[in-house]
Amino acid sequence: MNIKPLADRVLIKPAAAEEKTASGIIIPDSAKEKPLKGEVLAVGKGTKDEEMVVKKGDVVLYGKYAGTELELDGEKYLIMRQSDILAII
C-alpha cells in the first residue's frame, strides 16, 4: 500500500459490517450500520503539539461520521485525525 498519512492523520481499514443478527436474520446492504471500529494500517509522524498514541495494528473505535472515506484497488479505507479516534481496543 502506498498511502502514508501526514501529520496527525491515521489510515484505518473499517471492520466488516454485521451480515446477520443474533437470531439469524440476514441484514440487507441498505440497512447495515456503518462499522465504528477498524484496524490502524498506517500513522503519520504527529505534530509538534500532538504526539501519536496509536500505532499500526491497533484496533480502534471512532465516531460515526469521523474521517474521510477513500477507495483503493476495490478496498475501502478511512483517513482521519488521531483526535477523531475514541478508544484503542
C-alpha positions as CSV (number, residue, x, y, z in Angstrom):
1,M,0.0,0.0,0.0
2,N,1.3,3.4,-1.0
3,I,-0.7,5.6,1.4
4,K,1.3,7.4,4.0
5,P,-0.8,9.7,6.3
6,L,0.7,13.1,7.1
7,A,0.9,14.9,10.4
8,D,-1.6,13.6,13.0
9,R,-3.7,11.5,10.5
10,V,-4.3,7.8,10.7
11,L,-5.3,5.3,7.9
12,I,-7.9,2.8,9.1
13,K,-9.4,-0.4,7.5
14,P,-13.0,-0.5,8.8
15,A,-14.3,-3.8,10.2
16,A,-16.8,-5.6,8.1
17,A,-20.5,-4.7,8.8
18,E,-22.6,-7.3,10.5
19,E,-24.1,-9.8,8.0
20,K,-26.7,-11.4,10.3
21,T,-28.4,-10.7,13.6
22,A,-28.1,-13.0,16.7
23,S,-31.4,-14.6,15.7
24,G,-30.0,-15.5,12.2
25,I,-31.9,-12.8,10.2
26,I,-29.8,-11.6,7.2
27,I,-29.3,-7.9,7.0
28,P,-29.5,-6.3,3.5
29,D,-26.8,-3.9,2.5
30,S,-29.1,-0.9,2.6
31,A,-29.9,-1.5,6.3
32,K,-26.4,-2.2,7.6
33,E,-24.9,0.2,10.1
34,K,-21.6,1.8,9.3
35,P,-18.9,0.0,11.4
36,L,-17.4,2.1,14.2
37,K,-14.2,0.1,14.7
38,G,-11.3,-0.8,12.5
39,E,-7.6,-1.6,12.3
40,V,-4.9,1.0,12.0
41,L,-2.9,0.4,8.9
42,A,-0.6,3.5,8.9
43,V,0.0,6.5,11.1
44,G,1.6,9.9,10.4
45,K,4.5,11.3,12.4
46,G,2.4,13.6,14.5
47,T,2.8,17.3,15.0
48,K,4.8,19.4,17.5
49,D,1.7,19.8,19.6
50,E,0.3,16.2,19.3
51,E,2.3,13.0,19.8
52,M,1.0,9.9,18.0
53,V,-0.5,7.5,20.6
54,V,-2.0,4.9,18.1
55,K,0.3,2.6,16.1
56,K,0.0,0.3,13.2
57,G,-2.0,-2.8,14.1
58,D,-4.2,-1.2,16.9
59,V,-7.9,-1.9,16.7
60,V,-9.7,1.4,17.4
61,L,-13.2,2.8,17.9
62,Y,-14.1,6.1,16.1
63,G,-17.1,8.4,15.8
64,K,-19.9,7.6,13.3
65,Y,-19.1,10.5,11.0
66,A,-15.3,10.6,11.6
67,G,-12.8,10.6,8.8
68,T,-12.9,10.7,5.0
69,E,-13.7,7.6,3.1
70,L,-11.5,6.6,0.2
71,E,-11.3,3.5,-2.1
72,L,-8.1,2.0,-3.4
73,D,-8.0,-1.2,-5.5
74,G,-11.6,-2.0,-4.6
75,E,-10.9,-1.8,-0.8
76,K,-12.5,0.9,1.4
77,Y,-10.4,2.8,3.9
78,L,-10.9,5.8,6.3
79,I,-8.3,8.5,6.9
80,M,-8.9,10.7,10.0
81,R,-7.1,12.7,12.6
82,Q,-6.0,10.9,15.7
83,S,-8.3,13.1,17.7
84,D,-11.3,11.6,16.0
85,I,-10.4,8.2,17.5
86,L,-12.4,7.5,20.7
87,A,-10.5,4.5,22.1
88,I,-8.0,1.7,21.4
89,I,-9.4,-1.8,22.0
